[in-house]
Amino acid sequence: MKLGLQLGYWGADPIREAPELIATAEECGFDAVFTAESWGSDAYTPLAWWGAATSRVRLGTAVAQLSARPPTSLAMHALTLDHLSGGRHIVGLGVSGPQVVEGWYGEPFAKPLARTREYVRIVRDVLARQDKVTSAGPHYPLPYPADAPGATGLGKPLKPITHPLRADVPIWLGAEGPKNVAQTAEIADGWLAIFFSLGLADQYNSWLDEGFARPGARRTREDFEVAATVQVVITDDVPAAIDRYRPSTALYVGGMGAKEKNFHAELYKRMGYGDAVDEIVNLFLDGRKAEAMAAVPDEMVRETMLVGTADEVRAQIKDWEAAGVTMLMVTARDTATIRELATLV
């Protein structure tokens, strides 16, 4: 089991303690550090800024949103950071959701699986630098078709000026549903599981196995990474730890998506919390956020946490490892927790 430090995206202000957290994580043998983005801080700038002070940990985006950048732009970010870090970059990608894609980026959300497949292929073509990059589309046509609206007809195929340090930078995908997880196992090098649950481990593994079995799959179970984002709290007071993360569960289930389409809510329904999810969504979208938080059952919060005494957390880590998780992406925000976690793995 590896450890990754998930710094996520910023709230109202930057993460002031990030440099100290990253330095401690590298000192304690963490494998990687990750940043994210929603509609505030971006994923790449903090990763490059903070990563400049590191020498060993891998530097990953978890996740960079597809709609934030054309695939060629994402590839430029990736090859640049991979050079600057000496080959330590992990490209973590995700489709986000329709509210963000259509509301923030002004793009259609339709066909997320097809868009992801095409996007990943173009990124790999750029990094391989074997030929000028072209794509028939339909989502990311290159060059822009001469008969398309607004076209000058002057576009031509190109390949990157800069030679990538690595022609095959690892690409991990954030995925929650069965088709998306299966495709991830087929076309990617790792899976970013935002809400991993032991109760769904057999289901997850069947989805992954479906992707590994497809013709042309890049990886097998043995060389594929499963990175699960998880809150780890080492404590004797489990109820207090659950209360601490109850607002986050309510936010993702009730507020990070529309009532008609919320992938996080759908995932928690698969875990068996359908009635609670419906109540949380209705309360949250009515603006009754305190009541939505109160409606989150304890077991629903604990489902995706590792919490308890050091010995209890150590045992839980072994359970997650046995279920196929290869990396815990922890959201620790103090150096003491980072140091203690390093002794448990």
Disulfide bonds with the S-S distance in Angstrom:
none
